[in-house]
Amino acid sequence: MTEILVTGGAGYIGSHVVRALSRMNYTPVVYDNLDGGFRDAVEGFEFIRGDIGDYDKLARVLKQRDIRCVMNFASYIAVGESVADPLKYYDNNVGRTIALFRAMKDSRVHNFIFSSSAAVYGDPDAVPISEESPLRPSSPYGRTKFFIEEMLRDLGVSDGLQSVSLRYFNAAGADSSGNIGERHVPETHLVPLVLRAAIDPSYAITVFGRDYDTPDGTCIRDYVHVNDLADAHVLALRRLLDGKGSAVYNLGNGSGFSVLEVIESARRITGKPIRAVDGPRRSGDPARLVASSRRAGNELGWKPAFADMDGIVETAWQWERSGKRRAY
Ligand SMILES: NC(=O)c1ccc[n+]([C@@H]2O[C@H](COP(=O)([O-])OP(=O)(O)OC[C@H]3O[C@@H](n4cnc5c(N)ncnc54)[C@H](O)[C@@H]3O)[C@@H](O)[C@H]2O)c1
């Protein structure tokens, strides 16, 4: 069985990818420091507790095993925090990833799949955003993703590292098993916070800005189901193992939903009132971020199964009601 090292695999997206790999008969080996992840999210899978900055540990793991590809999900993910504390982000998301690259190089592991982000585009000139759109990240978080993508290009030339960078738009939803789902602490993402307001009537979701140039004045984002993302990772892995070379792909479902539309969807699905209050715009929040994922469709054969918001929210709601999330 082909072994895949999944760094950051105990987190939200990684734990869904681990299951997708296993379903397709790959053997995931999860490597995570549990800073933001959860051991119980990868129950039943091989797990190594470690930091991607720990060169010695990684090199040992990579040399002892027959790892064919590293998928790296490990990073800090909060845009606002990255503005307040950029060094924390440059250290973890860039510095420690360099240790991972060194360990891969010294262990002759040449395939890498990277969790990049729509944040590399910053505020786009037009939507939908294609991979050719200018890269102008507007936060330290977005820049960490941009820098790693640049490094991957350099390492492709110098060391023959083959990589696929997957620029996710807004991951949402949960596995239909109800066993795993979105569980960031602190939670900063819209769907789980809207559902928090459904569970807890004393909690109100804050709508940051109602005066954007959009039909209802609130920000529009592209929500992509986490299992659709997971499938794309398996397709990207096949591409690398087939020797088709490095690539960059947007992953979004191509339709945008406003903050108010997400809240309405959650009201429909949960049957709960969901309190919302207005807040100021957050700096650096573009009005619209919607992906063109045509390239991933054409080259990987990727087709997201979840197209509408209600379907995504329904799976998230099932997870939030499971009681496995213990904190926000
Ligand atoms: N969630 C989204 O909507 C979204 C959108 C775009 C990009 N991404 C990217 O996808 C990846 C996964 O996101 P997520 O939402 O699953 O986040 P997450 O916080 O749930 O998962 C990240 C995992 O990485 C681990 N980790 C962090 N630093 C580490 C280190 N130094 N060594 C070892 N493990 C470490 C954490 O413990 C956690 O399990 C991240 O790289 C993120 O930037 C996420």
The ligand as an SDF file (V2000), in Angstrom:
LIG
                    3D

 44 48  0  0  0  0  0  0  0  0999 V2000
  -10.2920   26.0820    6.5060 N   0  0  0  0  0  0  0  0  0  0  0  0
  -10.2790   26.7990    5.3810 C   0  0  0  0  0  0  0  0  0  0  0  0
  -11.3130   27.3210    4.9320 O   0  0  0  0  0  0  0  0  0  0  0  0
   -8.9920   26.9580    4.6120 C   0  0  0  0  0  0  0  0  0  0  0  0
   -9.0100   27.7790    3.4550 C   0  0  0  0  0  0  0  0  0  0  0  0
   -7.8260   27.9280    2.7440 C   0  0  0  0  0  0  0  0  0  0  0  0
   -6.6690   27.2820    3.1410 C   0  0  0  0  0  0  0  0  0  0  0  0
   -6.6790   26.5030    4.2800 N   0  0  0  0  0  0  0  0  0  0  0  0
   -5.4330   25.8380    4.6700 C   0  0  0  0  0  0  0  0  0  0  0  0
   -5.7080   24.4570    4.8400 O   0  0  0  0  0  0  0  0  0  0  0  0
   -4.8780   23.9140    5.8630 C   0  0  0  0  0  0  0  0  0  0  0  0
   -5.7360   23.1730    6.8640 C   0  0  0  0  0  0  0  0  0  0  0  0
   -6.6990   24.0590    7.3940 O   0  0  0  0  0  0  0  0  0  0  0  0
   -7.7040   23.5930    8.5330 P   0  0  0  0  0  0  0  0  0  0  0  0
   -8.8910   24.4620    8.4430 O   0  0  0  0  0  0  0  0  0  0  0  0
   -7.8440   22.1300    8.4830 O   0  0  0  0  0  0  0  0  0  0  0  0
   -6.8830   24.0200    9.8310 O   0  0  0  0  0  0  0  0  0  0  0  0
   -6.6660   23.2060   11.2190 P   0  0  0  0  0  0  0  0  0  0  0  0
   -6.1090   24.1890   12.1820 O   0  0  0  0  0  0  0  0  0  0  0  0
   -7.8950   22.4690   11.5790 O   0  0  0  0  0  0  0  0  0  0  0  0
   -5.5390   22.1590   10.8030 O   0  0  0  0  0  0  0  0  0  0  0  0
   -4.1620   22.4720   10.8250 C   0  0  0  0  0  0  0  0  0  0  0  0
   -3.4540   21.3300   11.5100 C   0  0  0  0  0  0  0  0  0  0  0  0
   -2.0570   21.5750   11.4760 O   0  0  0  0  0  0  0  0  0  0  0  0
   -1.5090   21.2680   12.7480 C   0  0  0  0  0  0  0  0  0  0  0  0
   -0.2730   22.0590   12.8710 N   0  0  0  0  0  0  0  0  0  0  0  0
   -0.1500   23.4130   12.8730 C   0  0  0  0  0  0  0  0  0  0  0  0
    1.1360   23.7560   12.9740 N   0  0  0  0  0  0  0  0  0  0  0  0
    1.8480   22.5980   13.0260 C   0  0  0  0  0  0  0  0  0  0  0  0
    3.2340   22.2930   13.1170 C   0  0  0  0  0  0  0  0  0  0  0  0
    4.1680   23.2520   13.2100 N   0  0  0  0  0  0  0  0  0  0  0  0
    3.6120   20.9960   13.1350 N   0  0  0  0  0  0  0  0  0  0  0  0
    2.6920   19.9900   13.0680 C   0  0  0  0  0  0  0  0  0  0  0  0
    1.3700   20.2180   12.9910 N   0  0  0  0  0  0  0  0  0  0  0  0
    0.9640   21.5130   12.9650 C   0  0  0  0  0  0  0  0  0  0  0  0
   -2.5750   21.6130   13.7440 C   0  0  0  0  0  0  0  0  0  0  0  0
   -2.4270   20.9110   14.9630 O   0  0  0  0  0  0  0  0  0  0  0  0
   -3.8350   21.1830   12.9880 C   0  0  0  0  0  0  0  0  0  0  0  0
   -4.1560   19.8330   13.2410 O   0  0  0  0  0  0  0  0  0  0  0  0
   -4.1150   25.0880    6.4590 C   0  0  0  0  0  0  0  0  0  0  0  0
   -2.8270   25.1060    5.8790 O   0  0  0  0  0  0  0  0  0  0  0  0
   -4.9120   26.2900    6.0180 C   0  0  0  0  0  0  0  0  0  0  0  0
   -4.0990   27.4280    5.8840 O   0  0  0  0  0  0  0  0  0  0  0  0
   -7.8200   26.3370    5.0240 C   0  0  0  0  0  0  0  0  0  0  0  0
  1  2  1  0
  2  3  2  0
  2  4  1  0
  4  5  1  0
  4 44  2  0
  5  6  2  0
  6  7  1  0
  7  8  2  0
  8  9  1  0
  8 44  1  0
  9 10  1  0
  9 42  1  0
 10 11  1  0
 11 12  1  0
 11 40  1  0
 12 13  1  0
 13 14  1  0
 14 15  2  0
 14 16  1  0
 14 17  1  0
 17 18  1  0
 18 19  2  0
 18 20  1  0
 18 21  1  0
 21 22  1  0
 22 23  1  0
 23 24  1  0
 23 38  1  0
 24 25  1  0
 25 26  1  0
 25 36  1  0
 26 27  1  0
 26 35  1  0
 27 28  2  0
 28 29  1  0
 29 30  1  0
 29 35  2  0
 30 31  1  0
 30 32  2  0
 32 33  1  0
 33 34  2  0
 34 35  1  0
 36 37  1  0
 36 38  1  0
 38 39  1  0
 40 41  1  0
 40 42  1  0
 42 43  1  0
M  CHG  2   8   1  16  -1
M  END
$$$$
